[in-house]
C-alpha cells in the first residue's frame, strides 16, 4: 500500500507524462493559494493535495500549447 494516496501511477492515467503532472499540479496549487476556489471539499487540506485530488477526479484538465500548435500547423 502506498503512503501517498493517490499514487503516481494512478495520477499518470490523467496526464501525458510525469512532467505534465507536476506542472499541472503546481499551477493549480498556486491558483488555489492565490484565491481560486477548490473544486472539492478541501477542509484542512494543503493546496497541492487539493490540486492532486482534483487531477485524480478529472476535475481539471491540462491544455498542452505545444500539441495544440502542432495540430493547427497540420
C-alpha positions as a Markdown table, in Angstrom:
| # | Residue | x | y | z |
|---|---|---|---|---|
| 1 | Unk | 0.0 | 0.0 | 0.0 |
| 2 | Unk | 1.3 | 3.4 | -0.9 |
| 3 | Unk | 1.8 | 6.1 | 1.8 |
| 4 | Unk | 0.7 | 8.8 | -0.7 |
| 5 | Unk | -2.8 | 8.5 | -2.0 |
| 6 | Unk | -3.4 | 8.6 | -4.9 |
| 7 | Unk | -0.1 | 7.1 | -6.0 |
| 8 | Unk | 1.8 | 8.4 | -9.0 |
| 9 | Unk | 0.8 | 5.5 | -11.3 |
| 10 | Unk | -2.9 | 6.4 | -10.7 |
| 11 | Unk | -2.2 | 10.0 | -11.4 |
| 12 | Unk | -0.3 | 9.3 | -14.6 |
| 13 | Unk | -3.6 | 8.0 | -16.1 |
| 14 | Unk | -4.7 | 11.6 | -16.0 |
| 15 | Unk | -1.6 | 13.2 | -17.6 |
| 16 | Unk | 0.6 | 12.8 | -20.6 |
| 17 | Unk | 3.8 | 12.4 | -18.5 |
| 18 | Unk | 5.3 | 12.9 | -15.1 |
| 19 | Unk | 6.5 | 16.3 | -16.1 |
| 20 | Unk | 3.0 | 17.3 | -17.2 |
| 21 | Unk | 1.5 | 16.0 | -14.0 |
| 22 | Unk | 4.0 | 18.1 | -11.9 |
| 23 | Unk | 3.4 | 21.2 | -13.9 |
| 24 | Unk | -0.4 | 20.8 | -13.8 |
| 25 | Unk | -0.5 | 20.2 | -10.0 |
| 26 | Unk | 1.9 | 23.0 | -9.2 |
| 27 | Unk | 0.0 | 25.5 | -11.4 |
| 28 | Unk | -3.3 | 24.5 | -9.8 |
| 29 | Unk | -1.8 | 24.7 | -6.3 |
| 30 | Unk | -0.6 | 28.2 | -7.0 |
| 31 | Unk | -4.1 | 29.2 | -8.3 |
| 32 | Unk | -5.6 | 27.9 | -5.0 |
| 33 | Unk | -3.1 | 29.8 | -2.9 |
| 34 | Unk | -3.9 | 33.0 | -5.0 |
| 35 | Unk | -7.6 | 32.6 | -4.0 |
| 36 | Unk | -9.2 | 30.3 | -6.6 |
| 37 | Unk | -11.9 | 28.2 | -5.1 |
| 38 | Unk | -11.2 | 24.4 | -4.8 |
| 39 | Unk | -13.4 | 22.1 | -6.8 |
| 40 | Unk | -13.6 | 19.6 | -3.9 |
| 41 | Unk | -14.3 | 19.8 | -0.2 |
| 42 | Unk | -10.8 | 20.9 | 0.9 |
| 43 | Unk | -11.3 | 21.3 | 4.6 |
| 44 | Unk | -7.8 | 21.3 | 6.2 |
| 45 | Unk | -6.0 | 20.2 | 3.0 |
| 46 | Unk | -2.9 | 21.8 | 1.7 |
| 47 | Unk | -3.2 | 23.5 | -1.8 |
| 48 | Unk | -1.0 | 20.9 | -3.5 |
| 49 | Unk | -3.0 | 18.0 | -2.1 |
| 50 | Unk | -6.2 | 19.7 | -3.3 |
| 51 | Unk | -4.7 | 20.0 | -6.8 |
| 52 | Unk | -3.7 | 16.4 | -6.8 |
| 53 | Unk | -7.2 | 15.3 | -5.8 |
| 54 | Unk | -8.8 | 17.5 | -8.4 |
| 55 | Unk | -6.5 | 15.9 | -11.1 |
| 56 | Unk | -7.3 | 12.4 | -9.9 |
| 57 | Unk | -11.0 | 13.1 | -10.1 |
| 58 | Unk | -10.6 | 14.6 | -13.6 |
| 59 | Unk | -12.0 | 18.0 | -12.4 |
| 60 | Unk | -9.2 | 19.9 | -14.1 |
| 61 | Unk | -7.6 | 19.4 | -17.4 |
| 62 | Unk | -4.2 | 20.5 | -18.9 |
| 63 | Unk | -4.0 | 22.0 | -22.3 |
| 64 | Unk | -0.7 | 21.4 | -23.9 |
| 65 | Unk | 0.1 | 24.5 | -26.0 |
| 66 | Unk | 2.8 | 22.8 | -28.0 |
| 67 | Unk | 0.5 | 19.9 | -29.0 |
| 68 | Unk | -2.3 | 22.5 | -29.9 |
| 69 | Unk | 0.2 | 24.4 | -32.1 |
| 70 | Unk | 1.4 | 21.3 | -33.9 |
| 71 | Unk | -2.2 | 20.2 | -34.6 |
| 72 | Unk | -3.1 | 23.6 | -36.1 |
| 73 | Unk | 0.0 | 23.5 | -38.4 |
| 74 | Unk | -1.0 | 20.2 | -40.0 |
